[in-house]
Each structure stands twice: as C-alpha cells, then as structure tokens.
Amino acid sequence: MTLIMKISFDGEQPVRLLRNKDNHGSRNKLCLNIPITFEIVPMIADPLSDIISLLTPKTYIAGGFDFGGEWALQFGKHSGLKYFALVSGSAWLAVDDGQDPIKLKAGDCVLLPNGRRFLIAQDLAFEPIGIATIPEEDWNGGIATVNGGGETTMLGGHFGFAGDHVDMLLGSMPAIIRLRDEDDKTGLRWALDRMRQELFGAQPGARLIVQHLAHLMLVQALRLYLDHGLGKDVGWLFALGDKRIAAAIGAIHASPGRRWTLPALAQEAGMSRSKFALRFKSLSGASPIEYLTRWRMMIACHRLTSGTESVSAIAHSLGYESEAAFSTAFRRLNGCSPRRYSLKNPLLTETDN
C-alpha cells in the first residue's frame, strides 16, 4: 500500500496565503490555504521489477562495434547477462555449448545469460581476435571500429548482478535467446537508436542516459521473451509467463509477510491445491512455499545490507513468529546467520542486531 497526497483547488473559494509565526514570533513563513486530501491506493505487484531491483547490477558495460572487411570477435566466459542487437549488416553467433551457430540479421536481438564463451563473426572460418587486442585509438565513445567499419554495426551490454540469487532471475535459460518479432520490438529499437546517438555524440550526461537505456533494454528484452512464449524451460522467470501462476507470485510479492499457505496461494491462482502445486513446481523448479521462503530471504538480504533495521524487526515483517525461526531459514539458504550477513553493511555492527 502507498499513501498519495492530493491537493485539490476549489474554484468557488479563493486560495489564500497565510503567514505562520515561527518559534520567535516572527511572521515570516508563507503557506497556501489549500484543501488537502489523502487517499490510500493499492500498489500493483510487479515481480519482474522487484527481482531486477534487488539484483542491482554490480558491473555494467554498454557499447558496440562498427565492423568492416573480414572480422571475427571472440568473447570469454562471463557472469551475469550479455545482450547484443544488430543495427545493420549480418553476423554469425556461435556459443560453446554444442548448439548450431545462428545467423543474425539487422534488427535481431540476442540475450546470452549463462556465461559460456561465444564467437561473433562475419564468417566463422575467419581467425578470431579478442576484445583486448583492439587498439585503444579504435575506440570512440564506447564504440570500437574494426577494419575501418561501415558494414556491420552491433550494440550491446553486460550486466553482472550482485547478490547470491542471480539464478532466480536467469533460471535455466538457454545459451542463446533470440528476439525477432517485428511488431513488438519498436521500443527496443528506439532505445538502441538512442543509445547509438549517445555513444557517438559524447554529449554531457551521456553516460547516465546510456545506463538507463541499457536497463530499459534489459527489461524490454525479458518482456518480449515472456510475451512470445519463448520461456519453455524451468525457472522463476518462466513462471511469470503463466497468468495463473503469475497471479500467485504477484500476491507473494505484494504481501511477503503474510502467513501464506498452499490453499491460500492456490486460491490466488484460481486453481485446485494439487494442480497449482504441480504446475508451480513444473514451471519455477520450486514448490510455492519454497519460492515464498526464497523471496523472503532475498528481501531480508537486501534490508540487512542496506538499512538499519534489526534482525528481529525484519523477521517479524516477513511473517516469522520468532527471530530464531527466521534465522534458521536464513542460514539454510544463505549459509550464515543474519547477524553475520548484516556485517556487509558498514552502518550495522554485531551489537546493533
């Protein structure tokens, strides 16, 4: 729930300026005599935003390449998620996972979520080079020019997520996720074009704009991935593609401190208890109660390292009857006690909790 303050102007009554006395009796403060009302508006649960907000990128890179001539670029293993979009030209993409290489054309976007080595090339038979071998003078505003450029342009980015729960977002995604729908990529293309302008333009504030555009592209790509039924594997993200299971997940995110039971969550999904439990696990890879516990622990980790709340306060706000019960669940998932975990926050000490 959130509190929204509304300021309403009454057309029949003039707005008056009133002078208030300060502590010394001086009439030197002005205030408006305007009717103010307060309204409680329920917040709509948005699990995708929730999880990305908690898994704040600890490393972030955005840039691109302008290729010409014969080229092949080898990328090493990575943590987190990489994405690329081909703005012009064509390219081959091969990932070290045994899958057949795929041919990319202008407008294609790909996500690479599982960290394997990969190769992007005009022709897979060409001898690849590594990014580190590109001369510094060939980089301009985050764009590297290879062999004079002018033929194939590619933009991309890399998110390395903080926290111990990255797999909750990435789940068991395939090595390559390809987005090709022409109708739904308008927003993604707009962001790509604007990013290209910012990277080449070197205008004041460009770095901040590029950072926000990259986040927009990440969320938009994940949306498209879900909207078009591409998520057929097992993982939390894929469960959001099922409206009934997503309703239960949304209820958990809206009220993580509620003492949820399997029947209550099944009711949120509009399903029988047995069918709900079976479908939830088949999509997410965890039971509904396991998911609830894990989400609570993610919230707890965030609050322990970013605030000044006590362990007891966090425990009770997340639905645990005692600090001991909370600590047991926390230790089981995170491998240490909440008090030890909170030491990552310089504002807290062992005695504070």
JOUR-V493958 format. One record per backbone hydrogen bond with DSSP energy under -0.5 kcal/mol. NH is the residue of the N-H (numbers start at 1). CO is the residue of the C=O. E is the energy in kcal/mol with one decimal. If there is no record, write none. Layout:
# JOUR-V493958
nh->[NH,NH]
co->[CO,CO]
e->[E,E]
This chain:
# JOUR-V493958
nh->[2,4,4,6,6,8,8,10,11,13,14,16,18,18,20,20,22,25,28,28,29,31,33,34,37,39,41,41,50,51,52,53,54,55,56,58,59,61,63,64,65,66,67,67,68,71,73,74,75,78,81,82,83,84,85,86,87,87,88,91,92,93,94,96,97,98,102,104,104,106,107,108,109,110,111,112,113,118,119,120,121,122,123,126,129,131,133,134,138,139,140,143,144,144,145,146,146,149,151,152,153,154,155,156,157,158,159,160,160,161,162,168,169,169,170,171,172,173,177,178,179,180,186,189,190,191,192,193,194,195,196,197,198,199,200,201,202,206,209,210,211,212,213,214,215,216,217,218,219,220,221,222,223,224,225,226,227,228,229,230,231,232,235,239,240,240,241,242,243,246,247,248,249,250,251,252,253,254,255,256,258,260,265,266,267,268,269,270,270,271,276,277,278,279,280,281,282,283,284,285,291,292,293,294,295,296,297,298,299,300,301,302,303,304,305,306,307,314,315,316,317,318,319,320,326,327,328,329,330,331,332,333,334,335,341,342,343,343,344,345,346,348,352,353,353]
co->[41,2,39,4,37,6,35,8,9,10,12,33,16,31,18,29,26,22,20,26,20,18,16,32,6,4,2,39,46,47,48,49,50,51,54,160,160,158,156,142,154,144,65,152,146,69,120,129,118,115,159,112,157,110,155,108,85,153,153,104,121,102,119,117,95,95,93,91,102,89,86,105,179,84,177,82,174,75,94,73,92,71,71,123,72,74,130,131,135,136,143,140,64,142,138,66,144,146,67,67,88,65,85,63,83,61,81,59,158,159,56,165,165,166,166,167,234,170,111,176,109,178,183,185,186,187,188,189,190,191,192,193,194,195,196,197,198,203,205,206,207,208,209,210,211,212,213,214,215,216,217,218,219,220,221,222,223,224,226,225,225,230,283,235,236,237,238,239,241,242,243,244,245,246,247,248,249,250,251,253,255,258,261,262,263,264,265,266,267,266,272,273,274,275,276,277,278,279,280,281,287,288,289,290,291,292,293,294,295,296,297,298,299,300,301,302,303,310,311,312,313,314,316,315,322,323,324,325,326,327,328,329,330,331,337,338,339,340,341,342,344,345,349,349,350]
e->[-1.4,-0.6,-2.1,-0.5,-2.8,-0.6,-2.0,-0.5,-0.7,-0.9,-0.5,-0.6,-0.6,-2.7,-0.5,-2.4,-2.0,-1.9,-0.7,-1.5,-1.0,-2.0,-2.8,-1.5,-2.4,-2.2,-1.9,-0.6,-2.3,-2.7,-2.0,-2.3,-1.9,-2.1,-1.2,-3.2,-1.7,-1.8,-2.3,-2.1,-2.8,-2.9,-0.5,-3.5,-1.2,-0.5,-3.4,-2.9,-3.0,-1.5,-2.6,-2.1,-2.1,-2.3,-2.8,-2.4,-0.8,-2.1,-1.6,-2.0,-3.5,-2.6,-2.6,-2.7,-2.7,-0.6,-2.5,-3.9,-0.5,-0.9,-3.6,-2.4,-1.8,-2.8,-2.5,-3.3,-0.6,-1.6,-3.0,-2.4,-2.2,-2.5,-0.8,-2.0,-2.3,-0.7,-1.4,-1.8,-1.7,-1.7,-2.8,-1.5,-2.2,-0.5,-2.6,-2.6,-0.6,-1.8,-2.4,-1.9,-1.0,-2.5,-2.5,-2.7,-2.0,-2.3,-2.9,-2.4,-0.5,-0.7,-1.7,-1.8,-0.5,-1.5,-2.2,-2.3,-1.1,-1.7,-2.3,-0.5,-3.2,-0.5,-0.5,-2.8,-2.3,-2.1,-2.2,-2.8,-2.5,-2.5,-2.4,-2.0,-2.3,-2.8,-2.1,-2.4,-1.5,-1.9,-2.0,-2.8,-1.8,-2.1,-2.5,-2.3,-1.7,-2.3,-2.6,-2.2,-2.4,-2.7,-2.6,-2.1,-2.3,-2.4,-2.2,-1.8,-3.3,-1.7,-1.7,-1.7,-0.7,-1.7,-2.9,-1.4,-0.8,-0.8,-1.6,-1.5,-0.6,-3.1,-1.6,-1.3,-2.4,-2.8,-1.8,-2.0,-2.4,-2.2,-1.9,-0.5,-1.4,-2.1,-2.2,-2.5,-2.0,-1.5,-1.6,-0.8,-0.6,-2.4,-2.5,-2.4,-2.1,-2.5,-2.8,-1.8,-2.0,-1.7,-2.8,-2.0,-2.6,-2.4,-2.4,-2.5,-2.7,-2.3,-2.2,-2.0,-2.2,-2.6,-2.7,-2.0,-2.5,-2.6,-1.4,-0.8,-1.1,-2.1,-2.6,-2.3,-2.0,-1.3,-1.3,-2.3,-1.7,-2.8,-2.2,-1.9,-2.6,-2.7,-1.9,-1.5,-2.6,-2.3,-2.4,-2.3,-0.5,-1.1,-1.8,-2.1,-0.7,-1.8,-0.8,-0.7,-0.7]
